[in-house]
Amino acid sequence: MLEKIPFYNLNLNELKSVLNGLGKESFRAQQLFRWIYGLGVTDFNHMSNLAKDFRAELPAKFDLSLPEIITHQKSADGTQKLLFRLFDQKSVEAVLIPSEGRLTLCLSSEVGCNMACKFCFTAKQKLQRKLEAHEIVGQYLASARLLPSGEKITNIVFMGMGEPLDNPEQVFKAIEIFNSDWGLNLSKKKITVSTSGLVPLIPLVTKSGTRLAVSLNAVDDEMRSQIMPINKKWPLQQLLDACRQHAKDSGDKVTLEYVLLEGITDSIDSARKLYQITKNVPCKINIIPFNEHPNSGFKRPSEAQIVAFHNELMRLGAHVLRRKTMGRDISAACGQLTTAAMRA
Ligand code: SAH
């Protein structure tokens, strides 16, 4: 028997051509998408505007299975972390983060990661493989199913495991499915792609119409190259130029993420330098106090130092927000995601 096609991998044209290959009309593609993404119906038997014999053909053709949830942890602050098992037994995590009327889903784009950022737990795992679009969309669908009726995911951020721009084809395919009116119909402006700085691929984010976040994390090339090896390939100036270009072309501010590592990136002098190098980039700065993980070799600064760093940027007039640490009790915070086995 032929292998089934993962349904959540398909865009409109692809579904049309699969259906045409079965001798069906193209408009059947919209009907199928409407049932599945619009109405959440996944039992082909219930698709009442399709002929019975056509319905009967579909289960053998399409695979509608989702990544399996193997653990589901809830933090005291409302954050929920999901560990998914993929078809090849590998696993990835996603995090649901409630805040002020929003519910943000933080998605993974790869199993492990090759960017080798020194402070990140996922990096310890190295890249095992890139996710396919259906596994990215699948994280969303499986997470959405857990919500009580009436609750909805309002925002998506590609800030889980992996470097989304290291897997652009599948990530932007998933984004097309999230955003299209035949798909999940989510606003592009509610989707953020976060990158460690793959400069030549940043225009793909601009083209997709989603928001851009960049993990800046240091204020000079020497330090940035030490903690983020990708900087040796695409140094700060090129990265900041790409951010400026994105802001210009999209009309959106770029989110610059900045991890505070004690004694390394958290000095008041660094805060001033951060302001200097970003003041010509339309941006908001998101400071993220380091979340500790075993044997990282880094420390979270004291509360006083975090506040002083934040205040200095505010005093200078930067648009700066401190990212609230969420889900730390279940290791769901930034830079703490990995495959369960790694934690043992
Ligand atoms: N690879 C992408 C997506 C991961 S996003 C990127 O680098 O942007 C994860 C964010 O968490 C990044 O901004 C990263 O700098 C930050 N981060 C990684 N490890 C962290 C840790 N231990 N504590 C706090 N933030 C961390």
Residues whose N, C-alpha, C, O or C-beta is under 5 A from the ligand:
A	BS01	SAH	F119 C120 F121 F158 M159 G160 G162 E163 P164 S194 T195 S196 S215 E257 V259 I288 P289 F290 N291 C334 G335 Q336
